[in-house]
């Protein structure tokens, strides 16, 4: 959580583990004794619980209280863990207050480089969490530092074991099969050239056999606030022309809004909307080439506000609004009255 008082506790990892898990004798090399940062509120010993699974896809900006309360309720009364690559532990008091009585503890673990992610002491902490939340930051860091390490293995193992997983902003970006991990490309930039150097992708931090309902999907965040519809059309043309999927699909959440998923069924909470964007076809001939503005027409959009529902496997919703958007030579249009993309 980017706002709030800095409450970071910087102590040796060996000391932290002895405090949090007295039976553990895990150690890090002396060169890493002051990192990653870890702090914890509540029960200082591991809680054995039976979590119920589920996912939180949060679009960044102001945190959604209802989403955290929901994720805590699915922890089985266990230990809640926030992981991130930078930032503070300001989520700890926020979650502890929201989820009083429904979790045993809340902790923040900052895994700031690949060498930390490779250490078994770090994955051991993740393996004892009954709810995991990936904070905002830079998804490129998460892909670069954590993918292919015991951190990725531990997160995937715990999801398989029905631990609810969530993420906001960059944390949401790494939950589906496909990940935008470029450096903040804007809609005008991506529409002008879908192969711009800022349009870069990763894939499968969360393995698709573990979360099959998000297979073939990419997510985007801060959606309306940062005017990202145009760049998502460019992302979809890349997904199609790269032959990742014959039906590009994006789940895009605006700020202060989240999608709560149990299996393939999702419910929207928060103050704005979640957008489900899809195409059953590819772009026009020549409409998705390097150095050429995007032409990709008749893209289906389903917009849902608080309380609306959507099935991400059947790709069908309730309580929302349907319309279509198009890009022609890099210029966007919409079927909505007034031409609004959102």
C-alpha angles and dihedrals in degrees: 000000000000097000127065140053119323105250099164115152112205111194135135115291089228090057092045093053092048089052097044098034109024093185093056122099097183118145137187126212112277090247089067101040093117096049153105096033115235131178133169139195123200130010110024096203128069115274119215109218142152109241122199103218128234139139136246117206106188123183100217130246117082111014118250109237093198091056094055093044089052094049092048090051089057094052093084090235092300137129121304117212128193115198126192142149098229139009134056141297093255089126090070100075091036094055093038090057095043094047101038108156096012101074132041096218145345124218139175122218118190111203101187105175144010096265089060091047090054094057115099091217089070097048088048089063091050091049090061096054123105094193127028126196124185110211128218123272126100119335089203087067091052093050093043098043104032110029114100093017136102087265091065090044092051095048092049092046092052092048088052087052090057098259108153112243127201141170141182127211105329088012090058090047094065098049102081128062095263123049131196102216102163125119104276103291113195126226094253091050095048094043091051092052121003088194094056112144088249091061101086130149140202129186146208107013082146105042114240094227088061095046102024093164089071096047112129092015134117124193133215131193140200080035108167095021092060097033097241104160092099095052090048090058087054091048090051093051088053092049090053100042091045087057093235090132138353088220112047113206132184131187107205121186125193121221120288090021135101142185115224111206129196107176107315096335121092136186124199121228130177140054103296135031145285117220125210108201124187145158129201091198142042130256122279118279106286090008096118110041135126113277093007127109114250122262110186117143141192098022112175119234129188115190122199132184132195112321096017121124136217135184107217094196098047088034092222130126145195129217095017142107126255125209140136137242133198141191119212116183089336097311118115130217137174138210091226120108107271091018097265115169090208 
